[in-house]
Amino acid sequence: MEAYLNALTTLSQPTNFIMMYLCALVGCILGAIPGLNGGLGITLLLPICFALSTELSFSMLVAMFVGGVSGSFISAVLIGIPGSASSVATCYDGYPMTKKGQAAKALSIGITASFMGTALSILVAMMCSGAIADIALMLGPWEYFSLCLMAITMVVGLSNGSIYKGLLSAFIGLFLSCVGGDLVTNQLRFTFNNSNLYGGINMVCLLMGLFAVQQVATSFAKGDQKMPEVDKSTLGGFGLTLKDFTDNARNIVVSFLIGLFIGFLPGMGAGISNLIAYGQAKKMDKHPELFGTGYEPGVWATEVSNNAGVGGALIPMISLGIPGDATTVLLLSAMTIKGLQPGPMFIQQNPDLAALIFLIVLVSAILVFITEVLTKRWFPYLLKAPYHYLFGSILVLCLMGAFTSTTSMFSVYLVLGFGALGIIMDAFKMPTTPMMLSFILGGKIESYFRMGCSYARGDMTTFLTRPISLIFILIAVFSVIGPVITKQIKKARSAKV
Amino acid sequence: MKKMNRTYLMGTLALLLAAFIAWQTTMIPERMVSNEPGPKLFPFISAGGIAVFAVLSMIFDGPKDDGKPYLDKAGWIRMLIIIVEVLFFCFMMNFIGFWIAAMMCLFLFFWTLKGDKKINIPFAVILAIGLASICYFGFTRGFHIPLPSGTLWKSVGIKMP
């Protein structure tokens, strides 16, 4: 408790507080621009940290992290292009809501769900980070492999349209994840002697190509250049009633737990949790057919889960010194810059700083929430911009974002390549989500599988003999077979009638 | 004109992709690490998965394909125009640098994407110049993140701001 009081005193110093607020806002803006993210802001801040005090450095860095995750839903809702991988699933219902004139409602849900996810997850992290981190250590490569497999099959099983096309899409994603040096022996694969591919395919390029370039090209080709209408009467106020919360209570709790769990697993992140939570929400809901048509529970699920990953990702970072996702790698770098040793002894050796980090997340989330609620009425005015100005600018921003992610023209050409792939997949009615998820998880699946085999001296049955791993594998198998069996049962029943 | 079944086309392309992946996988040198499957396993799994589900999709989804064209002729022309313009932007970004290329191509994108609508040319020009300049100087001067400065200027010895 004393540590938190000390942290509060540190945070209440005007410089720390103002800089934290400014960084949270900048992170929010970066998160909202397709192609940029809070991680970029943290990268830019890292060199500055050398000259600043530890407290001020972390006030700025952590606030940028929180703002970046919170802001990424804005572009997903308003223009259907995710600010980052953590908001991919938000596009599926957020943008259709905007198209139906419900942009204000979708934004209110996004703002509230983001706040709830971050605030609740950090409260959990404050109370039991040590205990939760111990669970993460108990899981081995066998469980991580099975979990990743389950994540992919769950999303494939729930994707609209043909399950075979969904699985085909997932295997293409798996192939794309194989490009570059493999994570176990660093053997180069499918690089065609191009050094730009040695490190694998950049996630930003895939995201920008599949969403931004594909969307602009197909909407223009189909002559669909109408901007969605905004219902001005709903712009003011908070935008949500108590009924919205009670109706979605179960969905919020489940999505929160998914986000927290995925977040605290080292190497996983919000890019995965939002898709799994979306799939789970669809499975649990009485009207799964409404998902993808602008259905509110879809936005609740994705935004609660991806923000719950903030607290989740900080747990292994603080307690074990293991990054929960790509952005926490940067935060760990900042700790090293400041001469701190992240790991099991960090909280005991630096109780004030650990408390300060948790408190910054909480206060930043509150400040971002208040600011977004107060400024929410102006967000939809983005949709008043004519199509050609808005989407023309987005094209340039996305290609610039791809270049800045690696400072190489090759990334720009990759965006174009993935844009073409997105158009082809759209023409073949093939879902892109399974490909995206298996691309994100492909490297992890492979390295966990190979590590599991290696640790068990080549015995692959270990994946089935460890109980938690077996449960995940059974869920994975059922996720694929389940919809097919259900379809057959329904067919047989209707034939009898 | 006979309608094209897009699922069969997709399946055929996917089978070709699977064959290519499998062929390329055979060329990956194997490093001997005991008790682990090696770097070829997952590429082979992905090739196998693509082939299997391409065939299953052709069998089960193929007959359901309505054969409707994805785009009409005018749609394909519009698609081609925007793709060529984006390619042009990428080429120009490398050749004359991001700043000038972005100014030119932003205006080009505004002009193309407007379709049949009227456009306020002075406003579009100012917006293109303003946005390109904010992005370029914001990143290169503000954040110290480099953007392409153009191979042309380098070759003639001119230093871009």
HADDOCK unambig.tbl for C-alpha pairs under 7 A between the chains (distance, minus, plus):
assign (segid A and resid 44 and name CA) (segid B and resid 143 and name CA) 6.73 0.50 0.50
assign (segid A and resid 164 and name CA) (segid B and resid 53 and name CA) 5.46 0.50 0.50
assign (segid A and resid 164 and name CA) (segid B and resid 56 and name CA) 6.50 0.50 0.50
assign (segid A and resid 164 and name CA) (segid B and resid 57 and name CA) 5.34 0.50 0.50
assign (segid A and resid 165 and name CA) (segid B and resid 57 and name CA) 6.31 0.50 0.50
assign (segid A and resid 167 and name CA) (segid B and resid 53 and name CA) 6.64 0.50 0.50
assign (segid A and resid 168 and name CA) (segid B and resid 49 and name CA) 6.83 0.50 0.50
assign (segid A and resid 168 and name CA) (segid B and resid 50 and name CA) 5.25 0.50 0.50
assign (segid A and resid 168 and name CA) (segid B and resid 53 and name CA) 5.37 0.50 0.50
assign (segid A and resid 168 and name CA) (segid B and resid 54 and name CA) 6.50 0.50 0.50
assign (segid A and resid 171 and name CA) (segid B and resid 46 and name CA) 5.09 0.50 0.50
assign (segid A and resid 171 and name CA) (segid B and resid 49 and name CA) 5.81 0.50 0.50
assign (segid A and resid 171 and name CA) (segid B and resid 50 and name CA) 5.71 0.50 0.50
assign (segid A and resid 172 and name CA) (segid B and resid 46 and name CA) 6.80 0.50 0.50
assign (segid A and resid 172 and name CA) (segid B and resid 50 and name CA) 6.72 0.50 0.50
assign (segid A and resid 174 and name CA) (segid B and resid 46 and name CA) 6.03 0.50 0.50
assign (segid A and resid 175 and name CA) (segid B and resid 43 and name CA) 5.98 0.50 0.50
assign (segid A and resid 175 and name CA) (segid B and resid 46 and name CA) 5.43 0.50 0.50
assign (segid A and resid 178 and name CA) (segid B and resid 43 and name CA) 6.48 0.50 0.50
assign (segid A and resid 182 and name CA) (segid B and resid 39 and name CA) 6.64 0.50 0.50
assign (segid A and resid 187 and name CA) (segid B and resid 39 and name CA) 6.87 0.50 0.50
assign (segid A and resid 189 and name CA) (segid B and resid 28 and name CA) 6.49 0.50 0.50
assign (segid A and resid 217 and name CA) (segid B and resid 79 and name CA) 5.94 0.50 0.50
assign (segid A and resid 217 and name CA) (segid B and resid 82 and name CA) 6.33 0.50 0.50
assign (segid A and resid 218 and name CA) (segid B and resid 79 and name CA) 6.91 0.50 0.50
assign (segid A and resid 220 and name CA) (segid B and resid 78 and name CA) 6.87 0.50 0.50
assign (segid A and resid 220 and name CA) (segid B and resid 113 and name CA) 6.73 0.50 0.50
assign (segid A and resid 221 and name CA) (segid B and resid 75 and name CA) 4.53 0.50 0.50
assign (segid A and resid 221 and name CA) (segid B and resid 76 and name CA) 6.50 0.50 0.50
assign (segid A and resid 221 and name CA) (segid B and resid 78 and name CA) 4.95 0.50 0.50
assign (segid A and resid 221 and name CA) (segid B and resid 79 and name CA) 4.84 0.50 0.50
assign (segid A and resid 222 and name CA) (segid B and resid 71 and name CA) 6.84 0.50 0.50
assign (segid A and resid 222 and name CA) (segid B and resid 75 and name CA) 5.72 0.50 0.50
assign (segid A and resid 388 and name CA) (segid B and resid 110 and name CA) 4.94 0.50 0.50
assign (segid A and resid 388 and name CA) (segid B and resid 113 and name CA) 4.74 0.50 0.50
assign (segid A and resid 388 and name CA) (segid B and resid 114 and name CA) 5.03 0.50 0.50
assign (segid A and resid 389 and name CA) (segid B and resid 110 and name CA) 5.58 0.50 0.50
assign (segid A and resid 392 and name CA) (segid B and resid 106 and name CA) 6.19 0.50 0.50
assign (segid A and resid 392 and name CA) (segid B and resid 109 and name CA) 5.09 0.50 0.50
assign (segid A and resid 392 and name CA) (segid B and resid 110 and name CA) 5.61 0.50 0.50
assign (segid A and resid 393 and name CA) (segid B and resid 106 and name CA) 6.55 0.50 0.50
assign (segid A and resid 396 and name CA) (segid B and resid 102 and name CA) 6.95 0.50 0.50
assign (segid A and resid 404 and name CA) (segid B and resid 145 and name CA) 6.97 0.50 0.50
assign (segid A and resid 407 and name CA) (segid B and resid 146 and name CA) 6.90 0.50 0.50
assign (segid A and resid 412 and name CA) (segid B and resid 90 and name CA) 6.98 0.50 0.50
assign (segid A and resid 427 and name CA) (segid B and resid 70 and name CA) 5.83 0.50 0.50
assign (segid A and resid 428 and name CA) (segid B and resid 6 and name CA) 6.20 0.50 0.50
assign (segid A and resid 428 and name CA) (segid B and resid 7 and name CA) 6.55 0.50 0.50
assign (segid A and resid 428 and name CA) (segid B and resid 10 and name CA) 6.43 0.50 0.50
assign (segid A and resid 446 and name CA) (segid B and resid 42 and name CA) 6.74 0.50 0.50
assign (segid A and resid 450 and name CA) (segid B and resid 36 and name CA) 5.50 0.50 0.50
assign (segid A and resid 450 and name CA) (segid B and resid 37 and name CA) 6.40 0.50 0.50
assign (segid A and resid 453 and name CA) (segid B and resid 35 and name CA) 6.35 0.50 0.50
assign (segid A and resid 453 and name CA) (segid B and resid 36 and name CA) 5.49 0.50 0.50
assign (segid A and resid 454 and name CA) (segid B and resid 35 and name CA) 4.85 0.50 0.50
assign (segid A and resid 454 and name CA) (segid B and resid 36 and name CA) 4.94 0.50 0.50
assign (segid A and resid 457 and name CA) (segid B and resid 35 and name CA) 5.03 0.50 0.50
assign (segid A and resid 458 and name CA) (segid B and resid 35 and name CA) 4.26 0.50 0.50
assign (segid A and resid 458 and name CA) (segid B and resid 36 and name CA) 5.92 0.50 0.50
